Structure formats: structure tokens, C-alpha cells
Amino acid sequence: MKPVNSRERRKAFMSFLFMFILAIVPICISIYLFGRVDHAENDFLREKYRQSQQLQEVKYSEARVYSSLNDEVIAVQNQITQSQDVATARPESGNIESRINALNRSLRELQGELSGVKLNSTEALMLEMIRSQAESLEKMNSIYRDTYARLRDERDEVAKLKRRLEASGIMH
């Protein structure tokens, strides 16, 4: 026994199926596209985060280099300006000069590494400050050596005068 309205029921079912698919397909497509966009956004954010981490590592490394250069400048400056009597103390010019040369080498290496990098105002100011301090150290060391040489010459001159005076009998 076959139902009388099977054709109408089939037509109603097909109409329902068509409407159901028509309603579900846009939802499925939107979920698929949202997933793709989300995946692309996650990849983009991961790349940005990786770049940010690298930049932070570079900045941390630069800060360590600036700090070590500044510490070396201060150490050399303290070594030059030790509270010793300039007339009797031998200048440690070799040691001081080698430290100043090492500081200048480190500064040149840092400038070479940063040659293609655009520095912000703080970094440029820090680099210029360290460069200026290194030049000041060279000048201080030069003045110290010149002063030591003049005092040594004057001490020798005083010793000669003293010997002449003792030889002439004026001074006993």
C-alpha cells in the first residue's frame, strides 16, 4: 500500500532539505573562514612577538655593553686620579694606556655593530657620552704623563743644583 500524498511529502521534504542546507552552508563557511583568519592572525602575532623578543634581547645586550663600557671608563678614570703624590709616584701609563686602548677598541666595535641600526635619542646620547668620556680619559692620561715628566725633570734639576751648591761649599 502506497500513500496517496507521497509526491507532496517528497516535495515538502526536498524543500525542507534545500532550505536547511541553504541555512547551514553560510554558517559552516563563516566558521571555516573565521578559523582561517584566526590562524593567520595567530601566525602574524607570533611573528610580531618573536621580533619583539629579538629586539628586547638586542636592547638588553646593548645595555650590558653600554654598562660595561661605562664601568671601564669609570675604572680607568679612578686609576688615573688615584690619590698619589704625582712627584713620587710612577705613572702606570702602560696599564692605563692599554685600558684606554681596549676601551676605544670596544667602542669602535660597538659603533661597527650599530652602523646600520637607527639609534633612538637615548642610545645615541649614551654612545656619545661614552665616546666623550674616552676622549677625556686620553687627555687626562696625557696631562698626567706630562706633569710627571716635568716634575721628574725639575726634581733632577734640583738635585743638580744641590750637588753644585755642595761642591762649591755653600751648602753642607
Secondary structure, 3 states (H helix, E strand, C coil): CCCCCHHHHHHHHHHHHHHHHHHHHHHHHHHHHHHHHHHHHHHHHHHHHHHHHHHHHHHHHHHHHHHHHHHHHHHHHHHHCCCCCCCCCCCCHHHHHHHHHHHHHHHHHHHHHCCCCCCCHHHHHHHHHHHHHHHHHHHHHHHHHHHHHHHHHHHHHHHHHHHHHHHHCCCC
